[in-house]
Structures are given as C-alpha cells and as structure tokens.
Amino acid sequence: MKRYIAAVALLAGILCGRHALGADPAKHDAAEQNPKSLTANTGFYPNDNGPAEIDVSGYPKEMRLSYKVFAFKCAACHTIARPINSQFLELTEDEIKKAKVDDPDLFKDDKLVKAEIGVWNRYVKRMMSKPGCPVGKDGKQIFEFLVFDSKARKTGANAKAWREHRARLLHDFKEKYPAAYETVFGIGK
C-alpha cells in the first residue's frame, strides 16, 4: 500500500511539474512577448514541439526497459519530447572519424545533429545535478539508452529522415516563436 501511495504521489508531482515547467502553450504565447523570459520561465525549445514517444519495439530488450526508466524519470522535470527530439548524437572518436568520411553532411549544421564525444554523458550529469532531479543510480541506464537511441534514429538508414524531422521542428519554431528562436539560437543563426 505504501508503494502505491508513493507511486501516486510521484505521478501527481510529475504532472504538476510538467504544467509548472511550461507544458501549457498559453505560457509560451505570453512569454513570446518577452523573449528573455521564454526559456527561463517556460523552458520552451523546438524539441518540445516534436513527438513525446519513441517506437522502441525493434530495440533490444535491455533498451526497451531503459526507455521506460528514461521516460518516467526525465518527465519529472521537462517534457519528454525535449531529449527525444534533441540534436545530440554521442559518438566515439573512431565513429566520428568514420562518419566524416561516410556521411560528411552529419556535421554541416549542429542545430540538426550535434555529433560529439560525451554529449549525452554531460547532459545527463547536468540534469542529475539539478535540485529535485529523480535520477540517481538510473543515470547510467538513461545515458546508455540515449546514446543507443540517438545512433539508431539519427544515423545510417534513418539519417535523412531525422534531419528532415529536425529541420521541420526548427522551421516551425522559428515561424511561430521568432523571438524565442533568437533567444535559443542567437541572432543571425
């Protein structure tokens, strides 16, 4: 019974946290009037407008289980669409060298794909250091999922579709929230 109550309390906290952290589109529209406050008050990014789930049915069992941990834990602080639609792609030094030969377009625009060593590792650690973050020992599992998933969805046969998807997110965000786009990406980028 205590576990049930704790689970319900955690779920309620997640739902309230999502609302408070900017899941409400009306906040985004109001914040558009003051672009400096847009990301500070609502945490709104182009990623937030993309899908909030991944079809992991073709992933190995371990990764399907890790996806559930990732989705549950990360949704406590922000919309799960944010990491799902992120441009981050963690590669090893050897994978980067190979990709520069096999797929040089991968490195043309880091707003579409930001391929680098340790990017997900740094991102997960940064999130874990925030007050109230529910990720503890799960951090490694979440990090490993993000590395696996980003390679699966952003490289190889899926590379072109990913870049088109990400370009649409950026375009739509820039059209609908031009001041926020400038705040997030800088003027003239």
Sequence and secondary structure as in RCSB ss.txt:
>XXXX:A:sequence
MKRYIAAVALLAGILCGRHALGADPAKHDAAEQNPKSLTANTGFYPNDNGPAEIDVSGYPKEMRLSYKVFAFKCA
ACHTIARPINSQFLELTEDEIKKAKVDDPDLFKDDKLVKAEIGVWNRYVKRMMSKPGCPVGKDGKQIFEFLVFDS
KARKTGANAKAWREHRARLLHDFKEKYPAAYETVFGIGK
>XXXX:A:secstr
 HHHHHHHHHHHHHHHHHIIIII HHHHHHHHTSHHHIIIII   GGGGS S    TTS HHHHHHHHHHHHHHT
TTS THHHHT  EEE  HHHHHHHHHH GGGGS TTT EEETTHHHHHHHHHHTSTT   STTHHHHHHHHHHHH
HHHHSGGGHHHHHHHHHHHHHHHHHH HHHHHHHH TT 
